[in-house]
């Protein structure tokens, strides 16, 4: 896993930091857990004492809106500096109305998706009804609990019969959240920025798809560990539908073209305006408005 | 970065918790409820390590409810607090300790209101006011200064508002809103979320 430093280095938060005297020393039963300024919130997983850890090389997101759920992810699987696979699939359908995006080690993700799929199918066969998304999230959370140090994160996106569109975040350290917009991975802050700006409950499907695409695109631009293509799933009451995989490289060039076209247009308009102003004899008689 | 506070009055307990659920530098949720209802008149406020909080709090919650089902009457707040402490202490020296800090607030018919402070080493103390988190460093002296055992409900809410103002002013993290609840002989009452959005 790749870890990023953004503010300061690990040494600012080590034992000699000013805040250390405030806390009673405690025995860390999990190894590598060192009391630092942020240690009460961060899970014990960071192997180096970093200010924060965004080590999952992916951008994956899910959000709900009036017409269902959108789940989107990039397709780059990276291993430190190498792109292991530029066309991996990070969104896995579990059943016709439930889709899971994962971040973390690919092997762990595949395993948990597989286990979740067959546990849910077993539940359905035993109890003659499908497990709700809350139930699926709880099930996954309980199954992940013994593997707390594994550092996998999952987003479950579903459209349930009674519950409507739901998106749920399950982390291997036990955090479980239901929300409207969830994004995980190293590219998630960039995606959040775009999603928070453009999300409205009343979006149309096209707007939602465009928003999800844009969010993943921006994240893949800034984040080195996300990229290649974008996968998009739209889940409604009728089940999930998958949009064709799209290569973001083309999008980048298209956007550059759009921008340069726009600059040219603005330049033309500005020149036209100036030309009009000069054309008028007496500038004081120009009517502005 | 989480914050819990409790203030006990002569016949009520006022508790508040922040609403942020964070994962490293991202606020994933702005309306997360950190209070767990153990019974009609007991609330457990739980913060700490990510998965441990919900796991431990739900475990205590279900056990308290099981007691009621088996015996026909509810555990008192003192009993619930001691039960929680015993569980936390038992897990402390196992291979899976729970790293959680708790406030337990309740109202008992015979003993009246009670606020119990418990930390991750399972130290239990009944206190007139208590706070958890980094915010506690900033607010305990305010509570010290203005607390009186005979506070009215309005005065307790004002005291709480003073504490939250101080947090807004001096605490490095942005904690935009807090869930506030009051427990008295009539049960648990939800109060208006603080801080109140500026009217303009």
Interface residues (C-beta under 8 A of the other chain):
Chain A: X22 X26 X29 X40 X41 X42 X43 X44 X52 X53 X54 X141 X145 X148 X169 X171 X173 X174 X175 X176 X177 X179 X182 X188 X189 X192
Chain B: X1 X2 X21 X22 X23 X24 X25 X26 X28 X29 X32 X48 X49 X50 X51 X52 X53 X54 X55 X95 X97 X120 X121 X134 X137
